[in-house]
Amino acid sequence: MATDNRRARLALTAAVVVLLLGAVGVLVQQRFSPPDSPGGTLTAGGIEVDAPAGAGVRPVPAIAVPMTRGVGDGVELGFGSGRPRVRIPVAAAPSPGFVPVLVTAGGTRLAPARFDGRRVVADVDRPGAYWGGLLDLAALARAVVPDPGPRPECAGRASSAGGVTVEPGPARPVWTCVSAGDGRASITLISHARVPYRLTLPPGWPEPAARTTAAATSPVQLFGRPRQRDLLWPGSTETFDVPFARLPASIRGDAEPGPALGVALASVAHRAAALFGLTTAPEPAPDVLTCAADAGAGAADAWAALRPCHLDGGDVVRGLLTAGIGPVTGALALTGPAFTVAVTISRAQRFTQTVEYRPGAGRPTARVTGRCDAVSAVTGRHDAYRCSAAGVTYDPCFAETGPRVVCPTSATKAVLLTHPGALPAPPDQGGTADPFLLTLENGQQCLAVGAAPDVRYACADGRTVLRGAPDTSNPLWTIEARTIAKAYT
């Protein structure tokens, strides 16, 4: 008869589990050697703990502070009173740029520590899990400097308006966008540097028409808060509205790292304070950053100059960074080359187009019957007449086949007028074909309604009347300071 051993095996397994894990900390406490006397030192795996009620070895957590390197297993402490001292051995002394810390709270917080020659040593004041760690100060500094944003599509592209082309020259570390219109150029500088730049503008240029600050991409918004201090800060833009007459010109930028270094150090201190659990604010206070920017400008020792700015973290962070300020400032690398942005301008050769009007070009919008009793008073063309119908005068009207004339009301519209009898004797061949219809640069059309010496043009908007003959002394004709794009004769 077969025997069912399954239940016996399960009972044996449960007994082993209870033996190993039945009481919290029983297994791990057994890994520590007991103290020689009450209040002595527990030891296990090279880890020493003074005066706890209980201790156990813990492996390094799966999630740890990104700027911290673990140095081995940690310790789980449980105690009722006193301040235990933890000593965690390290394989080698910390390299320059690394300082000893305890990593706690699941790898999300740090506690101050020191190095005694071979171990990370720290006093703790509450139960929990702790691991020895080495904080990488250079990585901490790099974490607060924003990465450059993406290159905008407009960068380096030329823009044209009214026959004028404005084009920016290449320059790093800024991108330049331009747009042209109404006799002016809008020139925008977009910084993708890691350091502010002081701009030197060409003579006669106005102050920036617009100034914006983009959100930084780092966990701490590094350069978004300080006042501008007349600098082009990383991630920010400045736009200048400049008349064409002030171009071509060049803008010079010179790196000014002092304010950036002050702001970066304040942001590093804030990040360190957050890692130590000394602040919950997502970023430094605006007045702290402004103070840091001012203190860093021209300071021989920016870190010392920031003392009045009340940086986050107080003495804990200040002591930490003071010991390793070299790796911090070295990792920031807040330097940059001077740059020059050349903005060039070119003008296309422009002229007023003259068009000989053809009677068939106008689409008839009305058909009337009238009379043509005289030649045109506004143009000397041999086929142009002055006609009237129902009390309305049309001039010019151009002869067509049969007893009809075409009287243009615009470049594309006309009145088809039927007249009885013969037309008056036409002007001599080769008569002066004065322009009777003008198209201005803005697209508005104006018809001649008077003859010399009272020459005038009535425009389609019903309000504008231009007096005098067009000025044809230049290739681009004008009338009353308005540019004529086309002149119909």
Secondary structure, 3 states (H helix, E strand, C coil): CCCCCHHHHHHHHHHHHHHHHCCCCHHHHHCCECCCCCCCEEEECCEEEECCCEEEEECCCCCCCCCEEECCCEEEEECCCCCCEEEEECCCCCCCCEEEEEEEHHHCEEEECEECCCEEEEECCCCEEEEEEEEEHHHHHHCCCCCCCCCCCCCCCCEEECCEEEEECCCCCEEEEEEEECCEEEEEEEECCCCCEEEECCCCCCCCCEEEECCCCCCCCCCCCCCCCCEECCCEEEEEEEEHHHCCEEEEEEECHHHHHHHHHHHHHHHHHHHCCCCCCCCCCHHHHHHHHHHHCCCCCHHHHCHHHCCCCHHHHHHHHHHCHHHHHHHHCCCCCCEEEEEEEEECCCCCEEECCCHHHCEEEEEEECEEEEECCCCCCCCEEEEEECCEEEEEEEECCCCEEEEECCCCEEEEEECCCCCCCCCCCCCCCCCCEEEECCCCEEEECCCCCCCEEEECCCCCEEECCCECCCCCCEECCEEEEEEEC
